[in-house]
Amino acid sequence: MEFNRFIQQFEESLDGLETGSLTGTTAFKGLKEWDSLAILTLTDTIDLEYGVLLKKTEIESCDTVQSLFDLIQSKV
């Protein structure tokens, strides 16, 4: 799994987020675009693209985009 591709997919999951605005250190839970629909969309994307089904609590345990990526990597 490539991190840049993951960032692109993450950005696509957040409605209204400008492309190229996320980095590995972005604290995504503080973004105004981060809502329940974004969680569902991102969870679905992760499941389809990487075959990893994350629980909401697992996503919430991550602080940054990089930490979420690392979590997914640990489950692939």
N, C-alpha and C positions, 0 to 999 in steps of 0.2 A: 504494500500500500504506500502510495506516495503522498507526502504531507501536503504539497501544493494542490494536488487534486482534492484532498480532503477539505482544505480551506475553501476551495471553489464550491464544493458541494455544501459546505456549511453556510456560506454566503447565500447560496441559492435557496436554502431552507428558511432564511430570515427575510420575510416580506418587507421590502422597502430599504434594505441595507445596500449601501453602495458597494459595487464590486471592487475588490482590492483594498477594502478597509480593515480586514482582519489580519492579525499576525498570530504567531504562536503564543504571545504573551497577553493577548486580549482576554480580559475577564468578561466572558460572553454573557453571564447572568445579569450583568449590569447594563446591558444594551437595551434601549427602549424597544427594539424589535423582538426581544426575547420574551415570548409568551407561550401559552399552552399549545397553540397551533404550531409554533416553531419547534417545540419539543416533539410533537407528534410527527411532523414532517422530517425532522432530523433523525428520529428513531427509525422511521420507515426507510429512509435513505441508507442508514448504516446497516440495517438488516438486509436490504436488497443488494447493496454494493459489496458488503464485507461478510455477510452471513453471521453477523453478531447482533443478537437481540439484547439491548440494554434496558434495564429497569430505570424508571424515573429517578429513583434514589441514587443509582450509580452515576447518572448524568449530573445530578445535583451535587455529588461528592467532588466533582471536578471544578477547579477554579478558573482554568484557562483553556483555550483551544488546544494547546499542546498537551495538557494533562488529559483531556478527553481523547485525543488522538492516541496517547500512550495507553490509556485504558483499553481502547479498541484493539490496538496492537497486541496487548497481553492476552486477548481472547481469540485472536485469529488462529 
